[in-house]
Structures are given as structure tokens and as C-alpha cells.
Amino acid sequence: MAAINLSFDEMWEKIIAGDRKYDGLFFTAVKTTKIYCRPSCRSRKPKKINVEFFYDIEEVEKAGFRPCKRCQPEVEHSPHIGTVRHVIAFLLQQYKQKIELKDIANHVGLSTYYLERLFKQETAETPRTYLEKIRVDKAAYLLATTNRTNLEICYEVGFQSPSNFYKVFRRSKNCSPSEYRILKREEPAT
């Protein structure tokens, strides 16, 4: 499977949210306990300074961590999760490109109907809404950490039109990109 490209802060946000869609794409290792978990693990969240992230089980176990007994990150829980992970990795790599459902289906060798049904069964979202969330998360990160214009960010994260960018961003974050930038700049550093 292709490696995903998430920053430390983005992965941290996924474990705080308990986002099960990232299970198997990366693992959270806690230095103090020497245990690694899925991003969706329901165990108490560790301190940020005690966390390391790994992209595969061999790598994390080679570093001396053992699997969590609660979330069992070494066990596949669904026969289709591998396909869904492959689709998610593809979306994370290609989110800047114009992607249609047929492109994703061709990539994994499934019909569009079956892919959409399978993906929704595992993630409770369609590939399109999932892709929009990736783009919004990337845009939010850029809004908070760079001085690029909203328009530059819109196209950089793969939206085809500013109006769609604003509509999807507002629906996801409950504010406009400009309002989000102001809010993030006013937040005290943690």
C-alpha cells in the first residue's frame, strides 16, 4: 500500500477525534507505555509529547512497541477494510487532482456501484465526501499555518472552483475560510 502524507499535527487530530477511517493507515505509539494503537482506539489519549506515529506494523514493532489489547491494531476486523484503506491511501495521495468515482473504482478494480456501497459500509461516507473532508482538512491546516490567499489554497488542495471550496468548507467547519483563519490565529498556542 502506498504511504500517506499526513503531518504529525494532522495525525494527532485524527487520534483525538478517534477517526476509524485511518485505522491501518498509521499507528499511534506511546513512548511511556511502549504500546501502539489504531487511530480510533478508545483508550485514554496520551500526552502529545509521548506520541510517535508509524505507517506499518513491522516498523512500530521493530521499534519495540507491543499492540494494544483493547483495539488490537494487528488484527483485521473486516474483510473489506484492506480495499477501503487502499482507496483512502489513494485519495490522500491524489487529493490535489481532479478525481471522479470511476477513477477510484478503476484504481481498485471494482465497479463504481460496489465501491461506493463498500466504502460507505466501512466509513459511513461516500468516497466523494471523504475526499472533500481531506481537502478541507488540508485547507484548514494551510489557512492556520501559511499566509497564502484563500484562492491559492482552494486550488492547491484540489477544489475546482472557489464557490465549491467556500460551500464545502463552510459546511464542514461552520465558518468561511477567512473566518477560520482569524479564529486559528487568535487561539492561544498549546
N, C-alpha and C positions, 0 to 999 in steps of 0.2 A: 504494500500500500504506500502511496506517496505521502511524504511528510507534509504536515500542515504548517502554516506560517502564522502563529499567534504570538504576541508579545507576552512577557511574564504577567503584566497587568491584565491583559485580556483573559489569560488562563485563570488568573486569580478571581476575576469577576465570574467566570463560569463555575468555579467550585463554590463560591459564596452563594450563587444562585441555585446550586445543586442541579445544573443543567445536564440531564442524562443523555442529551444528543451528542455530547462529546465523549461519552464513555468509550474507551478503547482507542480514541484518537490521541489522548495523552493521559498520563498518570501523575497523581499528586503524591510526592514522597515527603514524609515529615522527618526531619533530621533528628529530633529529640526522641522519637519513639522507634525509628527505623522501620516504619510501616508505610506501605504505599496503598493508595485507594483510587477508585474511579472518581471522576469529577462530581458525580451525583451522590457520593456516599453521604449517609445521613448522620454519621458520627460527628461529634463536636468539631467545629472548624479550628484548625491550628492557627497559631500566630503567623502572620505573613513572613516574618524573618526566618521562620523554621521550615519553610517550604522550598522544595526543589521540584521541577517538572521534568518528566521524561516522556519520550514518544513511543517506547515499546517496552514490553515486559522484560525481555532479555537484558536490556540496558539498565533498568531500575534494579533488577535482582542482582546483576553483576556489581552494582554499586553498594550492595549489602542490605537492601531493604527486603522485607517479607510482606506477603499480601495481607490485607485487612481481612479479618474473619467475618466482619459484618457485611461488606459489599462484595467480597470475593472477586477482585478485579481480574483474576486469572481465568475465570470461568465465563464462557459464552452463555448468555441467558436466552438467546433467541436464535433460531436457525437462519434468520434473515438479517441479523444485525451486521454481519460482515458486508453484505451488499449495501446496507444503509450507510455504514462507515465509509465504504468506498465512494459512495455518492457525496457524502459530506466532505471528505477529503478533496474530491474533485471540485466541489463548489468553493471550498476555501482557497484552492489554488487558482481557480478561474473566475473568481467573483468580479474581476475588473472587466471581463469580456462580456459581450452580448451572448447570453446563454438561453436557449429555449429547451423546453422539456424533451423534445426529440433528440437534442444533442446529448443530454444527460442519459436518456434511455439507450442511445447508440453506444455511449461510453461503457455502460454496464451490461449491454446485451439483453435488454428487456424491452417489452412493449411499453409505450407511454402510459397506457391504462394500468398495467400491472405495476410499473414503477411507482406511479402516484399512489396507488392503493397500498402498496407495501410500505412506502416511505411514511405515509400518513398513519398507518397502523403502528409503526415503531416510534414515530416522533410526535404524533398528533398535529403535524403540519404538512403542507404540501412542499415540494421542492422549491416552488416559486416563493412562498412566504419565508421559507428558511433562507433562501438566497437574499431576500430583502433584509432579513434580520442581520445577516453577515455584513451586508453593505452598510446598514445603519450603524452597527457597532463599530465598523472601521471608520465611518464618517464621524461618529461621536468622538472616537479617540483622536482623530486628526483635528477636530474642532477644539478639543481641550488642550492639545499639545503643540499646535502649529499656528502660524499666522496666515495660512493660505485662505483665499476667499472661499465663500460658500460654493460658488460656481466651480472653482478649481477642484474642490473636494468632491462635489457632485459627480464630475466626470472621472476623477481619479478612482473612485470606489465602484464605478461601473454603471451608474444610472445613465440612462439615455437622454433624459430631459430634466431640466431644473424643476418643472412643475411636479413631475412624478417624485423626484427627490424630496421636495418640501412636503408633499402629501404623505408619503410613506414615513418620513422622519417624524412628522407631527403625530401620526397615528401610533408610532412605536414609542416615542419619548414624551408625548403630551406637551410638546413645545416646538417652536421652529428651530432650525439650526442656529440662527443668531441668538435666540433666547438661551439655547443650550450652552453656547459658548460663554455667554455672560455669566450664567449660573455656575459653570465649572471654574471660571476664572475667579469667582468670588468665594468659592469653597475654601475653607482653611486646609492647609496641607496636613496630611496624616502621616 
